[in-house]
């Protein structure tokens, strides 16, 4: 498997510059700056209602920021999910969103199709180019199933897989998009401790073996502290701390926020 990110890339892969998001009279995200370096694993944490999911949705094109911009590899990406995917960013969701009546292999193939170049007419008549693309998509999708430890589930319906396997399948489908940056929203939600440990190892392999840069939102603080190179903390829509896990753990503003005693500057 080849790395998804060229190590020669200079500068941050993903940059959010002064991003704000307002819903009517509610300013959910307030002037947040965010940078992620190539091959970095960055955690985004904060108490409930801190604005994490809203900011995540601004990064991935589900929401259009009220102010600010999001750049991927130095170019601004429009707030449209398809454009974000084509640019090289993929995501998973807190609630699993697989195609339950499709097989595991077919679910991953869905992710691969955005990287094919077969035109509509060739697809309709199932011409030679369509068949070549379809074969290549199938091979690569099986490789990804093998990579996440689901090679034995090729022909299994997604809805029949155990919960932890469904989580890994969703990651395989996202990786099928061939992302430069992968955003994971509560990736271990609902997992037991052994499944969480397996997930932690998989995320490290995505970075170390495929070269994918990873951003994750999580409430599981031990997971974030053990996995992430750097952590950014939101509270009331504002960035209140960032740094390595040890410095964030000891930050008084972070401690106060999690104890419900947020300090306002």
Phi and psi in degrees as a GROMACS rama.xvg file:
@    title "Ramachandran Plot"
@    xaxis  label "Phi"
@    yaxis  label "Psi"
@TYPE xy
-97.1651  152.548  UNK-2
-68.6359  142.254  UNK-3
-83.1559  -14.6478  UNK-4
-124.644  130.613  UNK-5
-73.8632  124.422  UNK-6
-68.0155  -14.3668  UNK-7
-79.3189  -7.54159  UNK-8
-59.4512  135.492  UNK-9
-104.102  147.713  UNK-10
79.3365  176.576  UNK-11
-67.6004  149.019  UNK-12
-79.4773  -44.3677  UNK-13
-125.879  131.416  UNK-14
-135.044  127.286  UNK-15
-110.237  124.751  UNK-16
-112.732  107.602  UNK-17
51.7803  48.1035  UNK-18
-78.1124  128.976  UNK-19
-128.925  150.387  UNK-20
-139.885  123.453  UNK-21
-118.658  136.058  UNK-22
-116.544  101.543  UNK-23
59.8124  -120.531  UNK-24
-89.6064  0.775606  UNK-25
-100.195  119.286  UNK-26
-93.6592  96.9866  UNK-27
-79.3856  -32.2367  UNK-28
-131.139  132.292  UNK-29
-126.083  101.263  UNK-30
51.1884  52.6578  UNK-31
-89.3411  126.866  UNK-32
-102.554  140.805  UNK-33
-153.483  128.614  UNK-34
-134.7  144.335  UNK-35
-133.092  127.1  UNK-36
-84.9297  160.04  UNK-37
-56.0983  135.359  UNK-38
66.1172  15.4528  UNK-39
-88.438  149.194  UNK-40
-110.997  113.935  UNK-41
-116.813  132.824  UNK-42
-102.562  141.158  UNK-43
-117.461  113.501  UNK-44
-127.58  172.218  UNK-45
159.773  161.785  UNK-46
-63.1565  167.632  UNK-47
-56.7522  136.459  UNK-48
80.9069  11.4424  UNK-49
-75.6706  -16.8943  UNK-50
104.76  9.38519  UNK-51
-61.1157  -51.0932  UNK-52
-66.4317  -38.8214  UNK-53
-61.4319  -45.3326  UNK-54
-64.2573  -41.5061  UNK-55
-57.5582  -43.1354  UNK-56
-69.0022  -28.2886  UNK-57
-69.0497  -38.5064  UNK-58
-64.7652  -36.6247  UNK-59
-98.5323  6.74626  UNK-60
88.3146  -1.83669  UNK-61
-70.642  -32.3551  UNK-62
-117.738  143.507  UNK-63
-91.0877  121.904  UNK-64
-58.7806  141.512  UNK-65
-67.6261  -36.7706  UNK-66
-141.435  159.905  UNK-67
90.3723  -177.801  UNK-68
-148.124  160.452  UNK-69
-123.614  126.473  UNK-70
-115.759  139.449  UNK-71
-120.756  120.104  UNK-72
52.6522  41.6959  UNK-73
85.4461  -3.16835  UNK-74
-119.196  136.32  UNK-75
-67.9588  134.002  UNK-76
-104.7  134.885  UNK-77
-69.4647  152.344  UNK-78
-76.6422  61.94  UNK-79
-133.749  123.201  UNK-80
-52.3648  -42.0312  UNK-81
-64.0173  -41.5924  UNK-82
-64.1915  -37.0739  UNK-83
-64.4865  -42.2619  UNK-84
-64.0323  -47.6716  UNK-85
-61.2887  -36.0461  UNK-86
-68.0797  -22.1338  UNK-87
118.35  29.0166  UNK-88
-124.912  130.568  UNK-89
-123.909  161.416  UNK-90
-147.079  160.007  UNK-91
-114.968  172.914  UNK-92
-121.086  156.037  UNK-93
-60.8326  -42.0241  UNK-94
-95.8118  125.635  UNK-95
-57.1627  134.469  UNK-96
-127.919  58.9295  UNK-97
-87.6368  164.581  UNK-98
-89.4222  98.171  UNK-99
-61.9147  -31.5168  UNK-100
-94.5811  10.5031  UNK-101
-106.261  156.096  UNK-102
-72.1478  166.801  UNK-103
-58.2355  -45.1008  UNK-104
-61.6376  -43.2653  UNK-105
-63.7625  -35.7924  UNK-106
-61.5693  -43.5588  UNK-107
-69.0139  -36.5693  UNK-108
-60.8145  -33.8364  UNK-109
-57.0383  -41.7333  UNK-110
-66.138  -31.6536  UNK-111
-75.927  -24.3983  UNK-112
-63.1355  -25.769  UNK-113
-67.9865  -12.5507  UNK-114
-100.928  6.87607  UNK-115
-92.0538  161.847  UNK-116
-121.892  9.88817  UNK-117
-65.0176  131.929  UNK-118
-79.6905  167.402  UNK-119
-58.0911  -44.2189  UNK-120
-64.2815  -46.3291  UNK-121
-62.1166  -35.4668  UNK-122
-66.6453  -39.8272  UNK-123
-65.0957  -44.0577  UNK-124
-87.8511  -2.95086  UNK-125
53.6321  53.8963  UNK-126
-74.2944  -178.425  UNK-127
-58.2006  -40.6087  UNK-128
-65.4797  -39.6672  UNK-129
-59.3805  -44.4373  UNK-130
-66.3791  -37.6351  UNK-131
-65.6734  -45.7244  UNK-132
-62.3865  -42.848  UNK-133
-61.8855  -41.5203  UNK-134
-65.5043  -41.7106  UNK-135
-65.8542  -40.5529  UNK-136
-62.2893  -42.2984  UNK-137
-63.615  -43.8036  UNK-138
-63.5823  -47.8781  UNK-139
-65.5492  -37.1982  UNK-140
-64.775  -38.6084  UNK-141
-66.5284  -38.3458  UNK-142
-59.3486  -40.2371  UNK-143
-70.3764  -37.5698  UNK-144
-59.9037  -43.5859  UNK-145
-61.6773  -41.0987  UNK-146
-61.83  -40.2528  UNK-147
-88.4898  5.11185  UNK-148
85.7192  21.3941  UNK-149
-118.538  24.7721  UNK-150
-60.2973  -24.2328  UNK-151
-81.8342  -5.49812  UNK-152
-102.666  11.0269  UNK-153
-42.4567  -50.3862  UNK-154
-100.266  9.83435  UNK-155
-83.3067  138.467  UNK-156
-64.3894  138.768  UNK-157
-57.8464  -37.5386  UNK-158
-69.674  -15.498  UNK-159
-93.2156  -3.88282  UNK-160
-78.8498  150.35  UNK-161
-58.9729  156.994  UNK-162
-56.1257  -47.5877  UNK-163
-61.792  -37.1178  UNK-164
-67.2477  -35.359  UNK-165
-63.4046  -38.9781  UNK-166
-60.3301  -46.0489  UNK-167
-67.3832  -34.3674  UNK-168
-64.3417  -39.9018  UNK-169
-63.2633  -36.6951  UNK-170
-66.862  -42.5229  UNK-171
-60.1595  -40.9536  UNK-172
-63.7167  -41.2046  UNK-173
-64.6962  -40.6231  UNK-174
-67.2803  -28.2364  UNK-175
-59.5908  -24.2231  UNK-176
-68.0211  -14.3381  UNK-177
67.0537  55.765  UNK-178
-79.6401  151.597  UNK-179
-85.8655  -31.2037  UNK-180
-130.071  132.75  UNK-181
-116.659  124.695  UNK-182
-107.568  125.361  UNK-183
-114.259  120.639  UNK-184
-100.612  108.465  UNK-185
47.8748  58.7123  UNK-186
-63.5932  -23.2988  UNK-187
-106.605  16.968  UNK-188
-57.8989  126.495  UNK-189
82.5679  0.0969599  UNK-190
-86.7191  150.321  UNK-191
-82.8066  171.106  UNK-192
-58.3967  -38.8532  UNK-193
-69.3924  -37.6382  UNK-194
-65.8438  -37.2905  UNK-195
-65.0486  -40.9772  UNK-196
-64.361  -39.2658  UNK-197
-65.2173  -38.4081  UNK-198
-65.0245  -42.626  UNK-199
-57.5555  -44.1881  UNK-200
-64.5344  -38.6089  UNK-201
-64.4962  -43.9571  UNK-202
-61.5212  -40.332  UNK-203
-62.9156  -39.0425  UNK-204
-66.7028  -36.1343  UNK-205
-59.0693  -40.6493  UNK-206
-74.6269  -49.5652  UNK-207
-73.3323  -37.5634  UNK-208
-98.8579  -31.7673  UNK-209
-105.346  -9.09299  UNK-210
73.1382  22.3476  UNK-211
-85.2034  134.809  UNK-212
-82.0266  137.058  UNK-213
-128.723  134.657  UNK-214
-122.85  131.986  UNK-215
-134.146  141.63  UNK-216
-99.2036  132.316  UNK-217
-155.29  147.001  UNK-218
-93.6227  -13.4389  UNK-219
-80.2108  92.0473  UNK-220
-61.9194  -43.0439  UNK-221
-57.9412  -38.8508  UNK-222
-60.636  -47.9652  UNK-223
-62.8832  -44.7387  UNK-224
-64.8992  -34.1101  UNK-225
-84.0048  -19.2046  UNK-226
-105.814  -39.0037  UNK-227
-85.9282  143.768  UNK-228
-75.0382  -33.742  UNK-229
-149.277  150.476  UNK-230
-130.374  138.376  UNK-231
-118.755  139.874  UNK-232
-119.471  126.278  UNK-233
-105.419  146.975  UNK-234
-151.67  130.476  UNK-235
50.5759  38.8614  UNK-236
79.8839  -1.65667  UNK-237
-111.323  148.479  UNK-238
-78.4415  116.912  UNK-239
-107.147  -15.0736  UNK-240
-164.404  152.614  UNK-241
-156.469  152.799  UNK-242
153.633  -167.696  UNK-243
-73.0177  162.739  UNK-244
-54.6077  -39.7786  UNK-245
-65.1394  -43.1969  UNK-246
-70.5294  -36.3708  UNK-247
-67.6602  -40.782  UNK-248
-59.7149  -33.2811  UNK-249
-94.2533  -2.76969  UNK-250
-68.649  125.375  UNK-251
-63.9521  -32.6974  UNK-252
-67.4696  -36.2818  UNK-253
-68.512  -44.3226  UNK-254
-59.2957  -45.0091  UNK-255
-64.0167  -39.7547  UNK-256
-63.3076  -42.2386  UNK-257
-75.886  -17.559  UNK-258
-92.4544  1.42415  UNK-259
80.0879  24.0604  UNK-260
-128.369  51.8649  UNK-261
-56.7055  134.928  UNK-262
-95.8547  129.68  UNK-263
-104.712  132.276  UNK-264
